[in-house]
């Protein structure tokens, strides 16, 4: 149980285009989802907290107009990287917490974004 | 700012030996700590957690120790196996921060056969 999926698993896009990444909780409802970014050989850095039906809360230094987050249902959150540039190339990982559960987060497998 | 950090960036152990990965945290308000394992190209995998009202918690081949006095967390892996090779992160949930999780820098564990 408590499986989180991400789609796509990898994507290559041209500079200036936008890319949407989906995060789904497959067998549970997720009140809260988190989006992380991880550069090579570095730790996960929290980008934003996404609550179903409300605006996402972004961490300091993360541009909310560039990284659009939508959490329209209890099982789906999307991250759209707008006007992507090569420096946005990274591993994007989402996680979800079980509605009504404890702190434990369940992580997706990640999405590798390469901007050329 | 407050952060969770690790003492050793890499650790190399012989197969069958025990591994100890250390972590120092600075947020005294954190009340929940987690160890994650991350293999290359994959998302973090939950290993074990501990709440601030505990000093020790054991799982299968893993033990987490929490020393709140010196703000130190450790992960012990017994009889380390090649499949344990990965990057290990400690993470914390600051009290009052909802389910927000802050990750430490990570330690890469190499298991030599």
Backbone of each chain as ProteinMPNN parsed JSONL, in Angstrom:
{"seq_chain_A": "XXXXXXXXXXXXXXXXXXXXXXXXXXXXXXXXXXXXXXXXXXXXXXXXXXXXXXXXXXXXXXXXXXXXXXXXXXXXXXXXXXXXXXXXXXXXXXXXXXXXXXXXXXXXXXXXXXXX", "coords_chain_A": {"N_chain_A": [[0.806, -1.207, 0.0], [0.184, 2.437, -0.054], [1.351, 3.756, -2.346], [3.086, 5.898, -4.499], [3.074, 7.488, -7.575], [4.829, 8.869, -10.389], [4.688, 10.872, -13.305], [5.958, 12.158, -16.312], [8.602, 9.625, -16.146], [10.978, 10.454, -17.069], [11.993, 13.314, -18.934], [12.738, 15.249, -21.76], [13.187, 18.488, -22.807], [12.954, 21.469, -24.808], [14.637, 24.566, -24.352], [12.743, 27.195, -23.01], [10.264, 26.12, -23.312], [7.366, 24.615, -21.665], [6.881, 22.243, -19.069], [4.991, 19.618, -17.711], [4.642, 17.812, -14.752], [3.322, 14.971, -13.241], [2.001, 13.835, -10.142], [0.834, 11.148, -8.407], [-1.166, 9.623, -5.921], [-1.675, 6.329, -5.518], [-3.161, 4.418, -4.073], [-4.263, 5.598, -1.905], [-5.666, 8.451, -0.228], [-4.377, 11.668, -0.438], [-3.878, 14.311, 1.525], [-1.946, 16.216, 1.66], [0.719, 17.073, -0.431], [4.123, 17.073, -1.412], [6.707, 18.789, -3.143], [9.915, 18.216, -4.332], [13.27, 19.106, -5.265], [16.164, 17.798, -6.687], [19.501, 18.066, -7.191], [22.361, 16.658, -8.922], [24.216, 14.512, -6.833], [23.461, 15.826, -4.562], [21.349, 16.814, -1.805], [17.788, 16.374, -1.179], [15.774, 19.119, -1.861], [13.236, 20.942, -0.508], [10.629, 22.268, -2.367], [7.959, 23.133, -2.434], [4.848, 23.009, -0.642], [1.906, 21.299, -1.093], [-1.476, 21.546, -0.795], [-4.591, 19.959, -1.016], [-7.023, 21.561, -2.88], [-6.271, 24.124, -2.202], [-4.021, 26.974, -2.411], [-0.582, 26.427, -3.192], [2.162, 26.33, -0.892], [5.129, 27.947, -1.054], [8.646, 27.403, -0.724], [11.235, 29.523, 0.542], [12.869, 31.384, -1.921], [12.029, 29.913, -4.078], [10.51, 30.263, -7.146], [7.245, 31.013, -7.539], [5.792, 31.613, -9.801], [7.159, 30.389, -11.757], [7.313, 27.736, -11.152], [4.612, 26.113, -11.246], [2.074, 24.87, -9.254], [-0.502, 22.569, -8.898], [-3.128, 21.186, -7.107], [-5.545, 19.478, -7.484], [-7.121, 17.366, -6.718], [-7.557, 14.731, -4.263], [-5.777, 12.834, -4.955], [-4.006, 13.642, -6.849], [-1.414, 15.759, -7.827], [0.115, 18.362, -9.626], [3.104, 19.583, -11.123], [4.234, 22.242, -12.894], [6.783, 23.256, -14.876], [7.533, 26.248, -16.015], [8.537, 27.972, -18.975], [11.091, 26.678, -19.287], [14.578, 26.395, -18.509], [18.028, 25.488, -19.092], [19.226, 25.395, -16.526], [17.185, 24.506, -14.981], [17.169, 21.858, -15.2], [16.961, 18.865, -13.565], [16.308, 16.488, -10.915], [13.123, 15.766, -10.093], [11.08, 15.24, -7.375], [8.205, 13.939, -5.829], [6.167, 13.756, -2.878], [3.796, 12.28, -0.615], [1.394, 12.591, 1.982], [-0.653, 10.563, 4.044], [-4.093, 11.126, 4.206], [-5.386, 12.083, 7.249], [-3.565, 10.561, 8.536], [-0.365, 9.799, 10.081], [2.89, 11.377, 10.344], [4.332, 10.209, 8.293], [5.799, 10.198, 5.111], [5.27, 9.321, 1.724], [7.169, 8.574, -1.013], [7.465, 9.448, -4.46], [8.833, 7.965, -7.489], [10.37, 9.808, -8.782], [11.175, 12.288, -11.307], [13.123, 12.805, -14.055], [14.268, 15.686, -15.389], [15.462, 17.159, -18.279], [16.683, 19.957, -19.775], [17.258, 21.292, -22.852]], "CA_chain_A": [[0.0, 0.0, 0.0], [0.817, 3.743, -0.015], [2.226, 3.899, -3.507], [3.036, 7.185, -5.189], [3.668, 7.396, -8.906], [5.106, 10.126, -11.081], [4.712, 10.742, -14.756], [6.75, 11.027, -16.817], [9.778, 9.276, -15.352], [12.009, 11.334, -17.576], [11.526, 14.16, -20.027], [13.697, 16.173, -22.362], [12.452, 19.552, -23.481], [13.776, 22.574, -25.307], [14.62, 25.779, -23.548], [11.636, 28.089, -23.303], [8.992, 25.397, -23.29], [6.869, 24.259, -20.337], [6.774, 20.813, -18.825], [4.125, 19.272, -16.583], [4.952, 16.546, -14.078], [2.201, 14.538, -12.414], [2.26, 13.029, -8.951], [-0.426, 10.513, -8.036], [-1.226, 8.614, -4.865], [-2.428, 5.284, -6.208], [-4.046, 3.603, -3.241], [-4.678, 6.336, -0.714], [-5.939, 9.861, -0.444], [-3.292, 12.484, 0.081], [-4.267, 15.683, 1.801], [-0.798, 17.08, 1.418], [1.8, 16.553, -1.269], [5.31, 17.92, -1.4], [7.566, 18.724, -4.319], [11.329, 18.403, -4.045], [14.191, 19.119, -6.39], [17.441, 17.233, -6.271], [20.586, 18.156, -8.171], [23.279, 15.514, -8.788], [25.06, 14.375, -5.648], [23.004, 16.72, -3.513], [20.185, 16.355, -1.06], [16.493, 16.844, -1.648], [15.408, 20.441, -1.366], [11.799, 21.144, -0.593], [10.232, 23.418, -3.187], [6.645, 23.641, -2.057], [3.864, 22.132, -0.006], [0.671, 21.398, -1.861], [-2.651, 21.035, -0.099], [-5.717, 19.791, -1.921], [-8.029, 22.607, -2.888], [-5.772, 25.445, -1.822], [-2.77, 27.372, -3.065], [0.629, 25.818, -2.646], [3.073, 27.162, -0.098], [6.461, 27.797, -1.632], [9.8, 27.688, 0.142], [11.952, 30.75, 0.205], [13.759, 31.276, -3.074], [11.388, 29.174, -5.169], [9.622, 31.167, -7.871], [5.932, 30.394, -7.698], [5.306, 31.809, -11.165], [7.908, 29.508, -12.64], [6.962, 26.368, -10.772], [3.181, 26.153, -10.948], [1.618, 23.644, -8.609], [-1.944, 22.416, -8.809], [-3.499, 19.989, -6.343], [-6.981, 19.569, -7.718], [-7.854, 16.263, -6.101], [-6.831, 14.092, -3.169], [-4.847, 11.834, -5.463], [-3.194, 14.178, -7.94], [-0.8, 17.084, -7.794], [0.959, 18.566, -10.797], [4.122, 20.627, -11.096], [4.541, 22.699, -14.234], [7.954, 24.111, -14.987], [7.243, 27.143, -17.134], [9.685, 28.58, -19.647], [12.225, 25.951, -18.711], [15.942, 26.7, -18.953], [18.948, 24.396, -18.725], [19.482, 25.334, -15.08], [16.059, 23.817, -14.344], [17.408, 20.421, -15.319], [17.104, 18.329, -12.21], [15.464, 15.342, -10.56], [12.005, 16.3, -9.327], [10.474, 14.152, -6.601], [7.06, 14.334, -5.023], [5.8, 12.86, -1.797], [2.426, 12.495, -0.161], [1.037, 12.088, 3.307], [-1.982, 9.969, 4.062], [-5.108, 11.943, 4.846], [-5.75, 11.575, 8.563], [-2.518, 9.688, 9.058], [0.726, 10.393, 10.834], [3.802, 12.204, 9.564], [5.1, 9.498, 7.282], [5.637, 10.592, 3.721], [5.538, 8.296, 0.724], [7.814, 9.265, -2.112], [7.386, 8.952, -5.816], [10.116, 7.512, -8.041], [11.112, 10.924, -9.345], [11.132, 12.619, -12.736], [14.362, 13.439, -14.507], [14.028, 16.718, -16.402], [16.633, 17.7, -18.962], [16.313, 21.07, -20.648], [18.366, 21.499, -23.803]], "C_chain_A": [[0.834, 1.249, 0.0], [1.833, 3.921, -1.133], [1.986, 5.252, -4.163], [3.725, 7.032, -6.539], [3.911, 8.785, -9.461], [5.147, 9.861, -12.582], [5.024, 12.087, -15.39], [7.908, 10.706, -15.877], [10.989, 10.084, -15.813], [11.452, 12.132, -18.747], [12.662, 15.074, -20.47], [12.899, 17.247, -23.086], [13.417, 20.651, -23.916], [13.611, 23.79, -24.414], [13.479, 26.694, -23.976], [10.281, 27.428, -23.285], [8.609, 25.076, -21.841], [6.68, 22.76, -20.24], [5.903, 20.566, -17.597], [4.502, 17.898, -16.059], [3.787, 16.202, -13.16], [2.673, 13.676, -11.249], [0.921, 12.466, -8.493], [-0.239, 9.572, -6.853], [-2.176, 7.542, -5.383], [-3.452, 4.566, -5.345], [-4.413, 4.29, -1.937], [-4.96, 7.785, -1.104], [-4.888, 10.694, 0.276], [-3.755, 13.922, 0.271], [-3.155, 16.654, 1.409], [0.222, 16.366, 0.545], [2.93, 17.564, -1.26], [6.076, 17.732, -2.697], [8.995, 19.077, -3.918], [12.104, 18.471, -5.361], [15.53, 18.597, -5.873], [18.433, 17.336, -7.421], [21.55, 17.009, -7.907], [24.152, 15.613, -7.539], [24.688, 15.364, -4.54], [21.758, 16.155, -2.849], [18.9, 16.834, -1.713], [16.21, 18.204, -1.019], [13.919, 20.657, -1.584], [11.503, 22.415, -1.387], [8.926, 24.01, -2.677], [5.813, 22.553, -1.418], [2.535, 22.38, -0.683], [-0.477, 20.765, -1.087], [-3.842, 21.028, -1.049], [-6.706, 20.938, -1.764], [-7.552, 23.979, -2.474], [-4.461, 25.743, -2.533], [-1.58, 26.717, -2.383], [1.429, 26.835, -1.835], [4.487, 26.901, -0.578], [7.544, 28.118, -0.613], [10.497, 28.947, -0.359], [12.904, 30.501, -0.954], [13.188, 30.51, -4.248], [10.357, 30.08, -5.841], [8.286, 30.5, -8.149], [5.375, 30.566, -9.106], [6.026, 30.919, -12.164], [7.54, 28.049, -12.391], [5.51, 26.371, -10.301], [2.724, 24.817, -10.388], [0.108, 23.677, -8.495], [-2.26, 21.115, -8.1], [-5.013, 19.922, -6.346], [-7.777, 18.46, -7.058], [-6.984, 15.633, -5.015], [-5.842, 13.038, -3.655], [-3.911, 12.367, -6.544], [-2.7, 15.581, -7.657], [0.082, 17.195, -9.03], [1.911, 19.728, -10.57], [4.416, 20.984, -12.538], [5.731, 23.636, -14.174], [7.748, 24.976, -16.218], [8.515, 27.777, -17.669], [10.986, 27.98, -19.113], [13.55, 26.39, -19.327], [16.86, 25.579, -18.497], [19.221, 24.29, -17.23], [18.33, 24.713, -14.299], [16.196, 22.308, -14.447], [17.715, 19.859, -13.943], [16.241, 17.084, -12.078], [14.368, 15.893, -9.661], [11.271, 15.131, -8.67], [9.288, 14.692, -5.826], [6.877, 13.327, -3.894], [4.394, 13.212, -1.336], [2.246, 11.932, 1.232], [-0.399, 11.598, 3.268], [-2.951, 10.87, 4.801], [-5.513, 11.309, 6.172], [-4.707, 10.693, 9.199], [-1.473, 10.439, 9.864], [1.674, 11.132, 9.884], [4.374, 11.523, 8.335], [4.746, 9.923, 5.876], [5.993, 9.431, 2.815], [6.011, 9.001, -0.535], [7.554, 8.597, -3.453], [8.764, 8.567, -6.318], [10.942, 8.62, -8.672], [10.94, 11.079, -10.845], [12.41, 13.348, -13.095], [14.039, 14.409, -15.629], [15.351, 17.207, -16.956], [16.171, 18.764, -19.938], [17.499, 21.369, -21.557], [18.331, 22.897, -24.416]], "O_chain_A": [[2.062, 1.17, 0.048], [3.009, 4.199, -0.896], [0.849, 5.685, -4.353], [4.835, 6.506, -6.621], [3.274, 9.755, -9.05], [5.569, 8.804, -13.052], [4.396, 13.081, -15.028], [8.158, 11.44, -14.92], [11.903, 10.358, -15.035], [10.555, 11.678, -19.457], [13.431, 15.591, -19.659], [12.025, 16.933, -23.895], [14.549, 20.733, -23.439], [12.563, 23.997, -23.802], [13.279, 26.936, -25.166], [9.256, 28.108, -23.247], [9.409, 25.24, -20.92], [6.356, 22.097, -21.225], [6.06, 21.226, -16.571], [4.661, 16.946, -16.823], [3.323, 17.045, -12.393], [3.619, 12.896, -11.368], [-0.016, 13.217, -8.224], [0.732, 8.818, -6.796], [-3.345, 7.818, -5.653], [-4.499, 4.15, -5.839], [-4.826, 3.638, -0.978], [-4.545, 8.263, -2.16], [-4.561, 10.452, 1.438], [-3.992, 14.65, -0.694], [-3.4, 17.749, 0.903], [0.54, 15.198, 0.766], [2.706, 18.765, -1.117], [6.088, 16.644, -3.274], [9.248, 20.087, -3.263], [11.668, 17.977, -6.401], [15.958, 18.921, -4.765], [18.226, 16.762, -8.49], [21.569, 16.448, -6.811], [24.738, 16.654, -7.242], [25.513, 15.692, -3.688], [21.197, 15.15, -3.285], [18.923, 17.6, -2.675], [16.383, 18.407, 0.182], [13.417, 20.565, -2.704], [12.05, 23.484, -1.114], [8.8, 25.223, -2.51], [6.035, 21.359, -1.618], [2.094, 23.52, -0.827], [-0.44, 19.577, -0.766], [-4.064, 21.983, -1.793], [-7.162, 21.243, -0.662], [-8.351, 24.913, -2.402], [-3.872, 24.872, -3.174], [-1.573, 26.486, -1.173], [1.366, 28.04, -2.079], [4.981, 25.775, -0.516], [7.38, 28.987, 0.243], [10.359, 29.359, -1.511], [13.651, 29.522, -0.961], [13.805, 30.462, -5.312], [9.45, 30.597, -5.189], [8.211, 29.534, -8.908], [4.572, 29.749, -9.557], [5.556, 30.72, -13.285], [7.469, 27.242, -13.318], [5.218, 26.599, -9.127], [2.961, 23.765, -10.983], [-0.483, 24.665, -8.059], [-1.723, 20.064, -8.448], [-5.676, 20.257, -5.364], [-8.984, 18.598, -6.858], [-5.809, 15.974, -4.875], [-5.146, 12.42, -2.85], [-3.109, 11.612, -7.094], [-3.47, 16.471, -7.295], [0.722, 16.223, -9.43], [1.574, 20.717, -9.919], [4.806, 20.12, -13.324], [5.696, 24.672, -13.509], [7.786, 24.478, -17.343], [9.445, 28.077, -16.919], [11.846, 28.674, -18.571], [13.625, 26.712, -20.513], [16.503, 24.803, -17.61], [19.428, 23.188, -16.722], [18.462, 24.424, -13.11], [15.421, 21.566, -13.843], [18.619, 20.328, -13.251], [15.54, 16.687, -13.009], [14.651, 16.427, -8.588], [10.895, 14.164, -9.332], [9.356, 15.771, -5.238], [7.369, 12.201, -3.954], [3.875, 14.289, -1.626], [2.86, 10.934, 1.608], [-1.244, 12.142, 2.557], [-2.658, 11.328, 5.906], [-5.928, 10.151, 6.219], [-4.927, 10.137, 10.274], [-1.687, 11.58, 10.274], [1.301, 11.468, 8.76], [4.855, 12.198, 7.425], [3.578, 10.001, 5.495], [6.904, 8.655, 3.105], [5.349, 9.9, -1.053], [7.442, 7.376, -3.565], [9.761, 8.816, -5.641], [12.091, 8.398, -9.055], [10.605, 10.13, -11.554], [12.738, 14.38, -12.51], [13.588, 14.0, -16.699], [16.244, 17.615, -16.213], [15.36, 18.496, -20.824], [18.6, 21.66, -21.09], [19.187, 23.235, -25.233]]}, "seq_chain_B": "XXXXXXXXXXXXXXXXXXXXXXXXXXXXXXXXXXXXXXXXXXXXXXXXXXXXXXXXXXXXXXXXXXXXXXXXXXXXXXXXXXXXXXXXXXXXXXXXXXXXXXXXXXXXXXXXX", "coords_chain_B": {"N_chain_B": [[20.392, 29.418, 8.66], [18.273, 26.865, 10.138], [19.189, 23.453, 10.048], [19.617, 20.081, 8.954], [22.34, 18.02, 9.272], [25.107, 15.962, 8.174], [27.811, 13.957, 9.422], [29.681, 12.47, 7.935], [30.433, 12.299, 4.552], [30.876, 10.058, 2.89], [30.941, 6.518, 3.329], [32.615, 3.551, 3.692], [32.291, 0.119, 3.929], [32.964, -3.266, 4.91], [31.412, -6.112, 3.561], [29.081, -7.688, 5.639], [29.975, -6.503, 7.936], [29.061, -4.137, 10.537], [27.331, -1.057, 9.991], [27.518, 2.412, 10.683], [25.838, 5.338, 10.491], [25.929, 8.762, 10.858], [24.246, 11.718, 12.071], [23.704, 15.157, 12.542], [21.505, 17.428, 13.999], [19.987, 20.666, 14.059], [17.674, 21.915, 14.785], [15.996, 22.282, 17.55], [13.362, 22.08, 17.99], [12.32, 20.059, 16.513], [10.386, 17.124, 16.282], [10.18, 14.688, 15.183], [11.864, 12.212, 13.425], [13.471, 10.851, 10.573], [14.921, 8.223, 8.685], [16.081, 7.797, 5.421], [16.62, 5.836, 2.487], [18.26, 6.107, -0.553], [18.508, 4.985, -3.742], [20.368, 5.098, -6.784], [18.9, 7.242, -9.132], [16.338, 6.892, -8.188], [13.45, 7.458, -6.056], [13.428, 8.52, -2.568], [13.493, 5.997, -0.047], [11.685, 4.928, 2.676], [13.177, 4.04, 5.747], [13.392, 3.842, 8.615], [11.903, 5.35, 11.48], [11.752, 7.762, 14.187], [10.423, 9.13, 17.138], [10.558, 12.128, 19.118], [10.234, 11.496, 21.763], [11.464, 9.187, 22.25], [14.464, 7.183, 22.6], [15.626, 5.196, 21.216], [15.078, 2.985, 18.524], [14.204, -0.005, 16.97], [14.475, -1.853, 13.949], [14.19, -4.161, 11.272], [17.29, -5.368, 11.019], [18.145, -2.763, 11.245], [18.774, 0.058, 13.335], [17.82, 2.959, 15.009], [19.158, 5.645, 16.735], [18.598, 8.23, 19.015], [19.816, 11.149, 20.317], [18.922, 13.601, 22.153], [20.088, 15.468, 23.735], [22.553, 16.219, 22.659], [21.703, 16.657, 20.162], [21.782, 14.625, 18.135], [21.65, 12.056, 15.756], [21.599, 8.678, 14.764], [22.088, 5.989, 12.452], [22.127, 2.589, 12.485], [23.242, -0.178, 10.777], [23.014, -3.541, 10.689], [25.139, -6.294, 9.901], [25.928, -5.565, 7.191], [24.984, -5.508, 3.79], [25.643, -5.996, 0.248], [23.441, -4.952, -1.117], [22.728, -2.867, 0.449], [24.114, -0.711, -0.307], [23.963, 2.635, -1.05], [22.651, 6.002, -0.965], [22.175, 7.571, 2.1], [19.837, 9.415, 3.883], [19.198, 11.532, 6.6], [16.323, 12.964, 8.065], [14.097, 15.535, 9.198], [11.134, 16.528, 10.949], [10.078, 19.557, 11.754], [8.549, 20.621, 14.749], [5.257, 21.772, 14.653], [5.439, 22.442, 12.06], [3.746, 21.274, 10.335], [3.587, 18.593, 8.08], [5.963, 18.997, 6.98], [9.156, 18.234, 5.774], [12.588, 18.231, 6.367], [15.567, 17.638, 4.758], [18.757, 16.148, 5.375], [22.253, 16.338, 4.371], [23.174, 13.895, 3.314], [24.71, 10.635, 3.165], [26.898, 8.598, 1.461], [26.915, 5.185, 1.2], [29.162, 2.618, 0.741], [29.445, -0.748, 0.082], [31.714, -3.201, 0.407], [32.464, -6.192, -1.206]], "CA_chain_B": [[19.124, 28.781, 8.984], [18.422, 25.583, 10.794], [19.364, 22.406, 9.053], [20.041, 18.76, 9.4], [23.577, 17.741, 8.561], [25.733, 14.678, 8.383], [29.22, 14.09, 9.719], [30.507, 11.831, 6.939], [29.812, 12.241, 3.232], [30.95, 8.704, 2.356], [31.295, 5.473, 4.274], [32.902, 2.29, 3.025], [32.343, -0.965, 4.908], [33.086, -4.61, 4.37], [30.189, -6.907, 3.662], [28.981, -8.44, 6.885], [30.249, -5.625, 9.076], [27.992, -3.203, 10.889], [27.529, 0.314, 9.519], [26.915, 3.458, 11.502], [25.755, 6.618, 9.785], [25.599, 9.777, 11.852], [23.56, 12.923, 11.619], [23.507, 16.184, 13.553], [20.439, 18.355, 13.641], [20.115, 21.909, 14.825], [16.364, 22.424, 15.179], [15.598, 21.619, 18.798], [11.905, 21.938, 18.001], [11.903, 18.896, 15.727], [9.864, 16.066, 17.139], [10.052, 13.448, 14.422], [13.056, 12.042, 12.603], [13.323, 9.727, 9.656], [16.046, 7.844, 7.834], [15.696, 7.344, 4.099], [17.637, 5.253, 1.619], [18.003, 6.462, -1.939], [19.343, 4.359, -4.761], [20.582, 5.972, -7.925], [17.79, 7.417, -10.055], [15.057, 6.533, -7.575], [13.014, 8.302, -4.956], [13.822, 8.028, -1.242], [12.744, 4.868, 0.51], [11.623, 4.972, 4.133], [13.85, 2.947, 6.442], [12.954, 3.779, 9.998], [11.657, 6.667, 12.056], [11.756, 7.819, 15.646], [9.855, 10.366, 17.663], [11.472, 12.756, 20.083], [10.04, 10.952, 23.111], [12.156, 7.903, 22.285], [15.909, 7.241, 22.429], [16.085, 4.1, 20.362], [14.033, 2.212, 17.873], [14.819, -1.049, 16.16], [13.726, -2.483, 12.879], [14.883, -5.344, 10.784], [18.708, -5.072, 10.762], [18.445, -1.345, 11.44], [18.468, 0.668, 14.626], [18.022, 4.402, 15.028], [19.399, 6.186, 18.063], [18.381, 9.67, 19.085], [20.357, 11.797, 21.5], [18.393, 14.963, 22.093], [20.979, 16.362, 24.483], [23.555, 16.753, 21.727], [21.037, 16.769, 18.865], [22.47, 13.685, 17.278], [20.848, 10.922, 15.275], [22.425, 7.719, 14.049], [21.466, 4.812, 11.857], [23.001, 1.439, 12.529], [22.83, -1.27, 9.917], [23.716, -4.754, 11.087], [25.49, -7.245, 8.835], [25.713, -4.81, 5.957], [24.971, -6.31, 2.575], [25.839, -5.189, -0.968], [22.197, -4.256, -1.443], [22.588, -1.686, 1.301], [24.846, 0.394, -0.934], [23.017, 3.685, -1.461], [22.826, 7.231, -0.194], [21.263, 7.601, 3.227], [19.519, 10.758, 4.352], [18.356, 11.742, 7.767], [15.381, 14.047, 7.818], [13.376, 15.913, 10.405], [9.89, 17.285, 10.875], [10.011, 20.536, 12.836], [7.256, 20.679, 15.426], [4.467, 22.913, 14.219], [5.66, 22.686, 10.632], [2.917, 20.363, 9.568], [4.336, 17.399, 7.721], [7.139, 19.462, 6.25], [10.341, 17.445, 6.081], [13.855, 18.83, 5.958], [16.557, 16.592, 4.546], [20.164, 16.4, 5.589], [23.099, 16.334, 3.179], [23.311, 12.556, 2.762], [25.95, 9.867, 3.258], [26.924, 7.48, 0.509], [27.444, 3.959, 1.798], [29.701, 1.624, -0.181], [29.649, -2.037, 0.731], [32.706, -3.972, -0.334], [32.228, -7.646, -1.131]], "C_chain_B": [[19.335, 27.437, 9.629], [18.474, 24.499, 9.751], [19.711, 21.101, 9.736], [21.291, 18.42, 8.623], [24.152, 16.395, 8.92], [27.221, 14.858, 8.603], [30.081, 13.576, 8.578], [29.797, 11.799, 5.598], [29.847, 10.853, 2.614], [31.382, 7.748, 3.448], [31.475, 4.18, 3.504], [33.049, 1.202, 4.074], [32.455, -2.294, 4.194], [31.756, -5.327, 4.547], [30.194, -7.727, 4.939], [29.26, -7.609, 8.122], [29.016, -4.778, 9.379], [28.346, -1.806, 10.398], [26.859, 1.284, 10.488], [26.985, 4.764, 10.722], [25.232, 7.648, 10.769], [24.973, 11.01, 11.236], [23.421, 13.881, 12.798], [22.379, 17.096, 13.089], [20.511, 19.564, 14.542], [18.774, 22.445, 15.313], [15.868, 21.675, 16.406], [14.091, 21.413, 18.886], [11.425, 20.726, 17.206], [11.478, 17.765, 16.646], [9.725, 14.733, 16.429], [11.208, 13.37, 13.455], [12.926, 10.771, 11.78], [14.645, 9.47, 8.948], [15.475, 7.307, 6.523], [16.904, 6.773, 3.374], [17.281, 5.64, 0.189], [19.012, 5.79, -2.858], [19.364, 5.268, -5.985], [19.364, 6.027, -8.842], [16.431, 7.074, -9.503], [14.693, 7.526, -6.481], [13.465, 7.726, -3.624], [12.901, 6.919, -0.757], [12.822, 4.947, 2.025], [12.343, 3.765, 4.742], [13.286, 2.786, 7.843], [12.75, 5.201, 10.496], [11.699, 6.587, 13.581], [11.174, 9.152, 16.078], [10.73, 10.868, 18.805], [11.289, 12.241, 21.5], [10.687, 9.582, 23.277], [13.661, 8.132, 22.108], [16.406, 6.229, 21.399], [14.88, 3.405, 19.754], [14.695, 1.209, 16.942], [13.867, -1.553, 15.101], [14.465, -3.734, 12.465], [16.283, -4.947, 10.324], [19.07, -3.603, 10.931], [18.002, -0.871, 12.817], [18.72, 2.163, 14.499], [18.155, 4.82, 16.49], [19.249, 7.699, 18.01], [18.922, 10.193, 20.406], [19.969, 13.263, 21.441], [19.305, 15.96, 22.793], [21.99, 17.022, 23.553], [22.999, 16.872, 20.308], [21.71, 15.88, 17.823], [21.578, 12.481, 16.993], [21.798, 9.956, 14.575], [21.588, 6.564, 13.531], [22.487, 3.692, 11.886], [22.406, 0.348, 11.662], [23.662, -2.487, 10.292], [23.978, -5.64, 9.869], [25.231, -6.644, 7.463], [25.897, -5.689, 4.728], [25.208, -5.42, 1.354], [24.607, -4.394, -1.364], [21.934, -3.032, -0.584], [23.317, -0.483, 0.721], [23.855, 1.403, -1.51], [23.431, 4.969, -0.752], [21.762, 7.245, 0.897], [21.096, 9.037, 3.707], [18.803, 10.674, 5.688], [17.471, 12.937, 7.461], [14.622, 14.331, 9.106], [12.095, 16.644, 10.059], [9.895, 18.277, 12.023], [8.62, 20.568, 13.45], [6.514, 21.927, 15.003], [4.62, 23.219, 12.746], [4.773, 21.825, 9.762], [3.699, 19.113, 9.283], [5.602, 17.749, 6.943], [8.374, 18.721, 6.707], [11.575, 18.123, 5.529], [14.904, 17.739, 5.904], [17.962, 17.064, 4.879], [20.934, 16.191, 4.295], [23.25, 14.96, 2.554], [24.682, 11.944, 2.979], [25.859, 8.721, 2.274], [27.592, 6.289, 1.18], [27.894, 3.008, 0.689], [29.941, 0.34, 0.606], [30.577, -2.871, -0.146], [32.475, -5.453, -0.125], [33.479, -8.385, -0.663]], "O_chain_B": [[20.454, 26.925, 9.663], [17.867, 24.618, 8.687], [20.046, 21.046, 10.919], [21.288, 18.528, 7.397], [23.714, 15.762, 9.881], [27.833, 15.776, 8.059], [31.112, 14.175, 8.273], [28.667, 11.318, 5.513], [28.929, 10.495, 1.876], [32.1, 8.123, 4.375], [30.592, 3.765, 2.753], [33.841, 1.341, 5.006], [32.088, -2.427, 3.027], [31.071, -5.163, 5.556], [31.185, -8.376, 5.275], [28.838, -7.959, 9.224], [28.069, -4.714, 8.595], [29.514, -1.418, 10.39], [25.789, 1.014, 11.032], [28.063, 5.225, 10.347], [24.217, 7.431, 11.431], [25.146, 11.304, 10.053], [23.067, 13.476, 13.906], [22.317, 17.483, 11.922], [21.034, 19.494, 15.654], [18.738, 23.335, 16.162], [15.373, 20.552, 16.296], [13.601, 20.673, 19.739], [10.237, 20.406, 17.229], [12.125, 17.487, 17.656], [9.216, 13.765, 16.996], [11.506, 14.332, 12.747], [12.36, 9.77, 12.217], [15.393, 10.402, 8.651], [14.546, 6.501, 6.501], [18.045, 7.169, 3.611], [16.129, 5.512, -0.226], [20.218, 6.012, -2.751], [18.476, 6.099, -6.177], [18.857, 4.993, -9.276], [15.463, 6.972, -10.257], [15.52, 8.325, -6.042], [13.845, 6.557, -3.557], [11.7, 6.913, -1.025], [13.912, 5.025, 2.591], [12.148, 2.626, 4.316], [12.769, 1.729, 8.205], [13.359, 6.141, 9.986], [11.685, 5.508, 14.173], [11.414, 10.18, 15.445], [11.529, 10.125, 19.375], [12.118, 12.526, 22.363], [10.497, 8.903, 24.287], [14.082, 9.141, 21.541], [17.468, 6.396, 20.799], [13.827, 3.261, 20.375], [15.632, 1.541, 16.216], [12.658, -1.666, 15.302], [15.263, -4.288, 13.222], [16.423, -4.248, 9.321], [20.237, -3.249, 10.764], [17.005, -1.332, 13.374], [19.734, 2.578, 13.937], [17.378, 4.408, 17.352], [19.716, 8.355, 17.078], [18.531, 9.731, 21.478], [20.613, 14.062, 20.762], [19.294, 17.151, 22.481], [22.25, 18.222, 23.645], [23.741, 17.154, 19.367], [22.145, 16.346, 16.769], [20.867, 11.975, 17.861], [22.707, 10.387, 13.865], [20.544, 6.215, 14.082], [23.592, 3.84, 11.365], [21.233, -0.004, 11.788], [24.89, -2.45, 10.215], [23.168, -5.727, 8.947], [24.424, -7.15, 6.684], [26.826, -6.492, 4.64], [24.992, -4.211, 1.425], [24.72, -3.285, -1.888], [21.022, -2.253, -0.861], [23.155, 0.638, 1.204], [23.019, 1.064, -2.347], [24.431, 5.008, -0.035], [20.592, 6.962, 0.64], [22.066, 9.767, 3.909], [17.913, 9.846, 5.88], [17.843, 13.815, 6.683], [14.52, 13.477, 9.986], [11.987, 17.291, 9.018], [9.731, 17.871, 13.174], [7.622, 20.545, 12.73], [7.08, 23.02, 14.997], [4.001, 24.152, 12.235], [5.034, 21.669, 8.569], [4.41, 18.615, 10.156], [6.226, 16.884, 6.328], [8.613, 18.594, 7.908], [11.607, 18.538, 4.371], [15.11, 17.007, 6.872], [18.305, 18.231, 4.688], [20.348, 15.904, 3.252], [23.442, 14.872, 1.341], [25.693, 12.645, 2.977], [24.883, 7.973, 2.251], [28.716, 6.395, 1.67], [27.111, 2.642, -0.187], [30.565, 0.354, 1.666], [30.255, -3.196, -1.289], [32.31, -5.912, 1.006], [33.463, -9.61, -0.543]]}, "name": "protein", "num_of_chains": 2, "seq": "XXXXXXXXXXXXXXXXXXXXXXXXXXXXXXXXXXXXXXXXXXXXXXXXXXXXXXXXXXXXXXXXXXXXXXXXXXXXXXXXXXXXXXXXXXXXXXXXXXXXXXXXXXXXXXXXXXXXXXXXXXXXXXXXXXXXXXXXXXXXXXXXXXXXXXXXXXXXXXXXXXXXXXXXXXXXXXXXXXXXXXXXXXXXXXXXXXXXXXXXXXXXXXXXXXXXXXXXXXXXXXXXXXXXX"}
